[in-house]
């Protein structure tokens, strides 16, 4: 039996055994806009959706393709169904990581086809860069010995959740259209 959660849109999905038709971008945007980064230990509410938007903005500032920017926007999309687990804890949970990888790959496939190894490296670099500057800004802590290069730094302001959700969806729609146009491929939403 598949244990399921009920999403914002009313879809029932089994995060451990997902189906592509159960994945919905509106559910992803909504959930990530309500989910806090750093397990709630920043002095203000800063959401996973804001982090994702910031990753995408950094990729755009570097002149990355729409497909690469879209990969950055969606890099934490699986957390909409699983939760945001901090890196130190996630490393202790191999089954969670396996489930997260399966779900994340399904999301990428649904909206991107499949990211290349180069695109994955870009996403990882943008994610680490955002992580570094988030912690430096909110806590004063420098997570790496050397500060990563960033073409642009976010504002790090507290934003209404609905505003963040709308920005996420608007950027998603724009990037999907651009990616389809650039790649000449229609992706299934």
DRENPA-3360 file (N, C-alpha, C; in nm, 2 decimals, always signed):
BEGIN
1 = XXXXXXXX = +0.08/-0.12/+0.00/+0.00/+0.00/+0.00/+0.09/+0.12/+0.00 ~ +0.05/+0.22/-0.08/+0.13/+0.35/-0.09/+0.07/+0.45/+0.01 ~ +0.15/+0.49/+0.10/+0.11/+0.59/+0.20/+0.13/+0.72/+0.12 ~ +0.02/+0.81/+0.13/+0.02/+0.93/+0.06/+0.00/+1.05/+0.15 ~ +0.04/+1.17/+0.09/+0.01/+1.29/+0.16/-0.09/+1.37/+0.06 ~ -0.16/+1.46/+0.12/-0.25/+1.54/+0.04/-0.19/+1.67/+0.02 ~ -0.17/+1.72/-0.11/-0.10/+1.84/-0.13/-0.20/+1.96/-0.14 ~ -0.15/+2.08/-0.15/-0.22/+2.20/-0.15/-0.33/+2.20/-0.26;
9 = XXXXXXXX = -0.30/+2.14/-0.38/-0.40/+2.13/-0.48/-0.50/+2.02/-0.47 ~ -0.48/+1.94/-0.37/-0.57/+1.82/-0.35/-0.52/+1.69/-0.41 ~ -0.41/+1.70/-0.47/-0.35/+1.57/-0.52/-0.29/+1.49/-0.41 ~ -0.31/+1.36/-0.42/-0.25/+1.27/-0.32/-0.13/+1.20/-0.38 ~ -0.02/+1.21/-0.31/+0.11/+1.16/-0.37/+0.18/+1.08/-0.26 ~ +0.24/+0.97/-0.30/+0.33/+0.90/-0.21/+0.47/+0.94/-0.24 ~ +0.53/+1.02/-0.15/+0.67/+1.07/-0.17/+0.77/+0.96/-0.19 ~ +0.75/+0.84/-0.13/+0.84/+0.73/-0.14/+0.82/+0.65/-0.26;
17 = XXXXXXXX = +0.70/+0.67/-0.33/+0.67/+0.60/-0.45/+0.59/+0.69/-0.54 ~ +0.65/+0.80/-0.59/+0.57/+0.90/-0.66/+0.54/+0.86/-0.81 ~ +0.44/+0.92/-0.86/+0.41/+0.91/-1.00/+0.42/+1.05/-1.07 ~ +0.47/+1.06/-1.19/+0.48/+1.19/-1.25/+0.36/+1.27/-1.25 ~ +0.24/+1.21/-1.28/+0.12/+1.28/-1.28/+0.07/+1.34/-1.15 ~ +0.14/+1.29/-1.04/+0.11/+1.35/-0.91/+0.19/+1.47/-0.87 ~ +0.28/+1.50/-0.96/+0.37/+1.62/-0.93/+0.31/+1.74/-1.00 ~ +0.30/+1.85/-0.92/+0.23/+1.97/-0.97/+0.31/+2.09/-0.93;
25 = XXXXXXXX = +0.34/+2.18/-1.03/+0.43/+2.29/-1.00/+0.36/+2.39/-0.90 ~ +0.23/+2.40/-0.90/+0.16/+2.48/-0.80/+0.18/+2.43/-0.66 ~ +0.18/+2.30/-0.64/+0.21/+2.24/-0.51/+0.35/+2.27/-0.47 ~ +0.44/+2.26/-0.56/+0.59/+2.28/-0.53/+0.61/+2.43/-0.49 ~ +0.56/+2.52/-0.57/+0.57/+2.67/-0.53/+0.51/+2.70/-0.40 ~ +0.39/+2.65/-0.38/+0.32/+2.68/-0.25/+0.39/+2.63/-0.13 ~ +0.43/+2.50/-0.14/+0.49/+2.44/-0.02/+0.63/+2.50/+0.01 ~ +0.71/+2.52/-0.10/+0.84/+2.58/-0.08/+0.84/+2.72/-0.02;
33 = XXXXXXXX = +0.73/+2.80/-0.06/+0.71/+2.93/-0.01/+0.68/+2.94/+0.14 ~ +0.63/+2.83/+0.19/+0.60/+2.82/+0.34/+0.70/+2.75/+0.42 ~ +0.81/+2.69/+0.35/+0.91/+2.61/+0.42/+1.03/+2.70/+0.45 ~ +1.07/+2.70/+0.57/+1.19/+2.78/+0.61/+1.32/+2.72/+0.59 ~ +1.42/+2.80/+0.55/+1.56/+2.75/+0.54/+1.62/+2.74/+0.68 ~ +1.73/+2.67/+0.69/+1.81/+2.65/+0.81/+1.73/+2.60/+0.93 ~ +1.63/+2.53/+0.90/+1.54/+2.47/+1.00/+1.48/+2.57/+1.09 ~ +1.46/+2.69/+1.04/+1.41/+2.80/+1.12/+1.50/+2.88/+1.21;
41 = XXXXXXXX = +1.63/+2.86/+1.19/+1.73/+2.93/+1.27/+1.79/+3.06/+1.22 ~ +1.73/+3.11/+1.12/+1.77/+3.25/+1.07/+1.68/+3.34/+1.15 ~ +1.72/+3.47/+1.17/+1.65/+3.57/+1.25/+1.52/+3.61/+1.18 ~ +1.50/+3.59/+1.05/+1.37/+3.62/+0.98/+1.33/+3.50/+0.90 ~ +1.20/+3.50/+0.86/+1.16/+3.39/+0.78/+1.21/+3.40/+0.64 ~ +1.29/+3.31/+0.60/+1.35/+3.30/+0.46/+1.32/+3.17/+0.41 ~ +1.24/+3.16/+0.30/+1.19/+3.03/+0.26/+1.28/+2.96/+0.16 ~ +1.25/+2.83/+0.14/+1.32/+2.75/+0.04/+1.29/+2.80/-0.10;
49 = XXXXXXXX = +1.17/+2.85/-0.12/+1.13/+2.91/-0.25/+1.22/+3.04/-0.27 ~ +1.24/+3.12/-0.17/+1.33/+3.24/-0.19/+1.47/+3.19/-0.22 ~ +1.52/+3.09/-0.15/+1.65/+3.03/-0.18/+1.66/+2.98/-0.33 ~ +1.55/+2.92/-0.37/+1.55/+2.87/-0.51/+1.55/+2.98/-0.61 ~ +1.47/+3.08/-0.58/+1.47/+3.20/-0.67/+1.61/+3.27/-0.67 ~ +1.67/+3.27/-0.56/+1.81/+3.33/-0.55/+1.91/+3.25/-0.63 ~ +1.90/+3.12/-0.62/+1.99/+3.03/-0.70/+1.97/+3.06/-0.85 ~ +1.84/+3.07/-0.89/+1.81/+3.10/-1.03/+1.86/+3.23/-1.07;
57 = XXXXXXXX = +1.85/+3.33/-0.98/+1.89/+3.47/-1.02/+2.05/+3.47/-1.03 ~ +2.12/+3.39/-0.95/+2.26/+3.39/-0.96/+2.30/+3.32/-1.10 ~ +2.23/+3.22/-1.14/+2.26/+3.16/-1.26/+2.23/+3.25/-1.38 ~ +2.12/+3.33/-1.37/+2.08/+3.43/-1.47/+2.19/+3.53/-1.48 ~ +2.24/+3.58/-1.37/+2.34/+3.68/-1.37/+2.47/+3.64/-1.43 ~ +2.50/+3.51/-1.43/+2.61/+3.45/-1.50/+2.59/+3.43/-1.64 ~ +2.47/+3.45/-1.69/+2.44/+3.44/-1.83/+2.41/+3.29/-1.87 ~ +2.36/+3.21/-1.77/+2.33/+3.07/-1.80/+2.21/+3.06/-1.89;
65 = XXXXXXXX = +2.20/+2.94/-1.95/+2.08/+2.92/-2.04/+1.95/+2.91/-1.95 ~ +1.84/+2.92/-2.02/+1.71/+2.91/-1.95/+1.70/+2.77/-1.89 ~ +1.75/+2.67/-1.95/+1.74/+2.54/-1.90/+1.82/+2.52/-1.77 ~ +1.94/+2.58/-1.77/+2.03/+2.58/-1.65/+1.96/+2.66/-1.53 ~ +1.90/+2.78/-1.57/+1.84/+2.86/-1.47/+1.71/+2.78/-1.41 ~ +1.64/+2.71/-1.50/+1.53/+2.63/-1.46/+1.57/+2.52/-1.36 ~ +1.68/+2.46/-1.40/+1.74/+2.35/-1.31/+1.77/+2.41/-1.17 ~ +1.82/+2.53/-1.17/+1.85/+2.60/-1.04/+1.72/+2.63/-0.96;
73 = XXXXXXXX = +1.62/+2.67/-1.03/+1.49/+2.71/-0.97/+1.43/+2.58/-0.91 ~ +1.44/+2.47/-0.97/+1.38/+2.34/-0.93/+1.46/+2.25/-0.85 ~ +1.58/+2.29/-0.81/+1.68/+2.20/-0.75/+1.63/+2.15/-0.61 ~ +1.55/+2.22/-0.54/+1.50/+2.17/-0.41/+1.35/+2.13/-0.42 ~ +1.29/+2.11/-0.54/+1.15/+2.09/-0.56/+1.10/+1.97/-0.48 ~ +1.19/+1.87/-0.47/+1.14/+1.74/-0.40/+1.11/+1.77/-0.25 ~ +1.17/+1.88/-0.20/+1.14/+1.91/-0.06/+1.00/+1.96/-0.04 ~ +0.93/+1.99/-0.14/+0.79/+2.03/-0.13/+0.71/+1.91/-0.08;
81 = XXXXXXXX = +0.75/+1.79/-0.11/+0.69/+1.66/-0.08/+0.75/+1.59/+0.04 ~ +0.88/+1.62/+0.07/+0.95/+1.55/+0.17/+0.99/+1.63/+0.29 ~ +1.02/+1.76/+0.28/+1.06/+1.85/+0.38/+1.21/+1.89/+0.35 ~ +1.24/+2.00/+0.41/+1.38/+2.04/+0.40/+1.46/+1.99/+0.52 ~ +1.55/+1.90/+0.49/+1.64/+1.84/+0.60/+1.77/+1.91/+0.59 ~ +1.83/+1.96/+0.70/+1.96/+2.02/+0.69/+2.07/+1.93/+0.65 ~ +2.17/+1.98/+0.59/+2.28/+1.89/+0.53/+2.34/+1.80/+0.64 ~ +2.37/+1.85/+0.76/+2.43/+1.76/+0.86/+2.34/+1.64/+0.89;
89 = XXXXXXXX = +2.21/+1.66/+0.89/+2.12/+1.55/+0.93/+2.10/+1.46/+0.80 ~ +2.08/+1.53/+0.69/+2.05/+1.45/+0.57/+2.16/+1.35/+0.54 ~ +2.29/+1.38/+0.57/+2.40/+1.29/+0.56/+2.39/+1.16/+0.64 ~ +2.31/+1.17/+0.74/+2.28/+1.05/+0.83/+2.16/+0.97/+0.79 ~ +2.10/+1.01/+0.68/+1.97/+0.94/+0.64/+1.98/+0.89/+0.50 ~ +2.05/+0.78/+0.48/+2.06/+0.73/+0.34/+1.93/+0.69/+0.27 ~ +1.83/+0.64/+0.34/+1.70/+0.61/+0.28/+1.63/+0.74/+0.24 ~ +1.64/+0.84/+0.32/+1.58/+0.97/+0.28/+1.65/+1.02/+0.15;
97 = XXXXXXXX = +1.78/+1.02/+0.15/+1.85/+1.06/+0.03/+1.81/+0.99/-0.09 ~ +1.79/+0.86/-0.08/+1.75/+0.78/-0.20/+1.61/+0.82/-0.24 ~ +1.52/+0.84/-0.15/+1.38/+0.88/-0.18/+1.39/+1.02/-0.25 ~ +1.47/+1.11/-0.19/+1.48/+1.24/-0.24/+1.53/+1.24/-0.38 ~ +1.63/+1.16/-0.41/+1.69/+1.15/-0.54/+1.59/+1.10/-0.65 ~ +1.52/+1.00/-0.61/+1.42/+0.94/-0.71/+1.31/+1.05/-0.74 ~ +1.26/+1.12/-0.64/+1.16/+1.22/-0.65/+1.22/+1.34/-0.73 ~ +1.34/+1.38/-0.69/+1.40/+1.50/-0.76/+1.42/+1.47/-0.91;
105 = XXXXXXXX = +1.47/+1.35/-0.94/+1.49/+1.31/-1.08/+1.36/+1.31/-1.16 ~ +1.25/+1.26/-1.09/+1.12/+1.26/-1.16/+1.07/+1.40/-1.19 ~ +1.09/+1.49/-1.09/+1.06/+1.63/-1.11/+1.14/+1.69/-1.23 ~ +1.27/+1.67/-1.23/+1.35/+1.72/-1.34/+1.31/+1.66/-1.47 ~ +1.28/+1.54/-1.47/+1.23/+1.47/-1.60/+1.10/+1.53/-1.65 ~ +1.01/+1.56/-1.55/+0.88/+1.61/-1.59/+0.89/+1.75/-1.65 ~ +0.98/+1.83/-1.59/+0.99/+1.97/-1.63/+1.11/+2.01/-1.71 ~ +1.22/+1.92/-1.71/+1.34/+1.96/-1.78/+1.39/+1.86/-1.88;
113 = XXXXXXXX = +1.33/+1.74/-1.89/+1.37/+1.62/-1.96/+1.47/+1.56/-1.86 ~ +1.60/+1.59/-1.87/+1.70/+1.54/-1.77/+1.82/+1.63/-1.77 ~ +1.86/+1.68/-1.66/+1.98/+1.77/-1.66/+2.11/+1.69/-1.69 ~ +2.20/+1.75/-1.76/+2.33/+1.69/-1.79/+2.42/+1.70/-1.67 ~ +2.53/+1.63/-1.67/+2.62/+1.64/-1.56/+2.67/+1.78/-1.54 ~ +2.70/+1.85/-1.65/+2.74/+1.99/-1.64/+2.64/+2.08/-1.58 ~ +2.51/+2.06/-1.61/+2.40/+2.13/-1.55/+2.39/+2.10/-1.40 ~ +2.41/+1.98/-1.37/+2.41/+1.94/-1.22/+2.52/+2.01/-1.15;
121 = XXXXXXXX = +2.64/+2.02/-1.21/+2.75/+2.09/-1.15/+2.72/+2.24/-1.13 ~ +2.65/+2.30/-1.22/+2.62/+2.44/-1.21/+2.52/+2.46/-1.10 ~ +2.42/+2.37/-1.09/+2.32/+2.38/-0.98/+2.39/+2.36/-0.85 ~ +2.48/+2.27/-0.83/+2.55/+2.25/-0.71/+2.63/+2.37/-0.67 ~ +2.69/+2.43/-0.77/+2.77/+2.55/-0.74/+2.68/+2.67/-0.70 ~ +2.57/+2.68/-0.76/+2.48/+2.79/-0.73/+2.42/+2.77/-0.59 ~ +2.38/+2.64/-0.56/+2.33/+2.60/-0.43/+2.43/+2.63/-0.32 ~ +2.55/+2.59/-0.34/+2.65/+2.61/-0.24/+2.68/+2.76/-0.22;
129 = XXXXXXXX = +2.68/+2.83/-0.33/+2.71/+2.98/-0.32/+2.59/+3.05/-0.24 ~ +2.47/+3.01/-0.27/+2.36/+3.07/-0.20/+2.37/+3.03/-0.05 ~ +2.40/+2.90/-0.02/+2.41/+2.86/+0.12/+2.51/+2.94/+0.19 ~ +2.63/+2.96/+0.13/+2.74/+3.04/+0.19/+2.69/+3.18/+0.23 ~ +2.63/+3.25/+0.13/+2.60/+3.39/+0.15/+2.47/+3.40/+0.24 ~ +2.38/+3.30/+0.24/+2.27/+3.30/+0.34/+2.32/+3.30/+0.48 ~ +2.41/+3.21/+0.51/+2.47/+3.20/+0.64/+2.55/+3.32/+0.68 ~ +2.63/+3.37/+0.59/+2.71/+3.49/+0.62/+2.62/+3.60/+0.65;
137 = XXXXXXXX = +2.51/+3.62/+0.57/+2.42/+3.73/+0.59/+2.34/+3.72/+0.72 ~ +2.28/+3.60/+0.74/+2.19/+3.59/+0.85/+2.26/+3.55/+0.99 ~ +2.37/+3.49/+0.98/+2.43/+3.45/+1.11/+2.58/+3.50/+1.13 ~ +2.63/+3.55/+1.02/+2.77/+3.60/+1.03/+2.87/+3.48/+1.01 ~ +2.82/+3.36/+0.99/+2.91/+3.24/+0.98/+2.95/+3.22/+0.84 ~ +3.08/+3.19/+0.83/+3.14/+3.16/+0.69/+3.15/+3.01/+0.69 ~ +3.07/+2.94/+0.60/+3.07/+2.80/+0.60/+3.19/+2.73/+0.53 ~ +3.25/+2.81/+0.44/+3.36/+2.75/+0.36/+3.49/+2.84/+0.39;
145 = XXXXXXXX = +3.60/+2.79/+0.37/+3.73/+2.86/+0.39/+3.74/+2.98/+0.29 ~ +3.70/+2.95/+0.17/+3.70/+3.05/+0.06/+3.56/+3.09/+0.02 ~ +3.53/+3.22/+0.02/+3.40/+3.26/-0.03/+3.38/+3.24/-0.17 ~ +3.27/+3.17/-0.21/+3.25/+3.15/-0.36/+3.22/+3.28/-0.43 ~ +3.25/+3.28/-0.56/+3.23/+3.39/-0.65/+3.08/+3.39/-0.67 ~ +3.02/+3.51/-0.67/+2.88/+3.53/-0.70/+2.86/+3.65/-0.79 ~ +2.79/+3.64/-0.90/+2.77/+3.75/-1.00/+2.67/+3.85/-0.94 ~ +2.59/+3.80/-0.85/+2.49/+3.89/-0.78/+2.46/+3.83/-0.65;
153 = XXXXXXXX = +2.43/+3.92/-0.55/+2.39/+3.87/-0.42/+2.24/+3.91/-0.39 ~ +2.16/+3.82/-0.33/+2.02/+3.85/-0.31/+2.01/+3.96/-0.20 ~ +1.88/+4.01/-0.19/+1.85/+4.11/-0.10/+1.83/+4.06/+0.04 ~ +1.79/+3.93/+0.05/+1.77/+3.87/+0.18/+1.67/+3.95/+0.27 ~ +1.56/+3.97/+0.21/+1.45/+4.04/+0.29/+1.34/+3.95/+0.31 ~ +1.27/+3.97/+0.42/+1.15/+3.89/+0.45/+1.04/+3.93/+0.35 ~ +0.98/+3.83/+0.28/+0.88/+3.86/+0.18/+0.75/+3.78/+0.22 ~ +0.64/+3.84/+0.19/+0.51/+3.77/+0.21/+0.51/+3.64/+0.13;
161 = XXXXXXXX = +0.47/+3.53/+0.19/+0.47/+3.40/+0.13/+0.40/+3.39/-0.01 ~ +0.28/+3.45/-0.02/+0.21/+3.45/-0.14/+0.29/+3.52/-0.25 ~ +0.36/+3.63/-0.22/+0.44/+3.70/-0.32/+0.55/+3.61/-0.37 ~ +0.61/+3.54/-0.28/+0.72/+3.45/-0.32/+0.67/+3.34/-0.41 ~ +0.55/+3.28/-0.37/+0.49/+3.18/-0.45/+0.46/+3.23/-0.59 ~ +0.40/+3.35/-0.60/+0.37/+3.40/-0.73/+0.50/+3.43/-0.82 ~ +0.61/+3.47/-0.75/+0.73/+3.50/-0.82/+0.79/+3.36/-0.87 ~ +0.78/+3.26/-0.79/+0.83/+3.13/-0.83/+0.76/+3.08/-0.95;
169 = XXXXXXXX = +0.62/+3.08/-0.94/+0.54/+3.04/-1.06/+0.57/+3.12/-1.18 ~ +0.58/+3.25/-1.17/+0.60/+3.33/-1.29/+0.73/+3.30/-1.35 ~ +0.84/+3.29/-1.27/+0.97/+3.26/-1.32/+0.97/+3.12/-1.39 ~ +0.90/+3.02/-1.32/+0.89/+2.89/-1.38/+0.83/+2.89/-1.52 ~ +0.71/+2.96/-1.53/+0.64/+2.97/-1.66/+0.73/+3.04/-1.77 ~ +0.80/+3.14/-1.73/+0.89/+3.21/-1.82/+1.00/+3.12/-1.87 ~ +1.06/+3.05/-1.77/+1.18/+2.96/-1.81/+1.13/+2.84/-1.89 ~ +1.02/+2.79/-1.86/+0.97/+2.67/-1.93/+0.95/+2.72/-2.08;
177 = XXXXXXXX = +0.89/+2.83/-2.10/+0.86/+2.88/-2.24/+0.99/+2.90/-2.31 ~ +1.09/+2.97/-2.24/+1.22/+2.99/-2.30/+1.29/+2.86/-2.33 ~ +1.29/+2.77/-2.24/+1.36/+2.64/-2.26/+1.30/+2.56/-2.38 ~ +1.17/+2.56/-2.39/+1.10/+2.50/-2.50/+1.14/+2.56/-2.63 ~ +1.15/+2.69/-2.63/+1.19/+2.77/-2.75/+1.34/+2.74/-2.78 ~ +1.42/+2.74/-2.68/+1.57/+2.72/-2.71/+1.60/+2.58/-2.75 ~ +1.53/+2.48/-2.68/+1.56/+2.34/-2.71/+1.48/+2.29/-2.83 ~ +1.37/+2.36/-2.86/+1.28/+2.31/-2.97/+1.21/+2.18/-2.93;
185 = XXXXX = +1.20/+2.16/-2.79/+1.14/+2.04/-2.74/+1.02/+2.08/-2.65 ~ +0.91/+2.02/-2.66/+0.80/+2.04/-2.57/+0.81/+1.95/-2.45 ~ +0.81/+2.01/-2.33/+0.81/+1.93/-2.21/+0.67/+1.92/-2.16 ~ +0.65/+1.81/-2.09/+0.52/+1.79/-2.03/+0.51/+1.85/-1.89 ~ +0.40/+1.93/-1.87/+0.38/+2.00/-1.74/+0.28/+1.92/-1.67;
% end
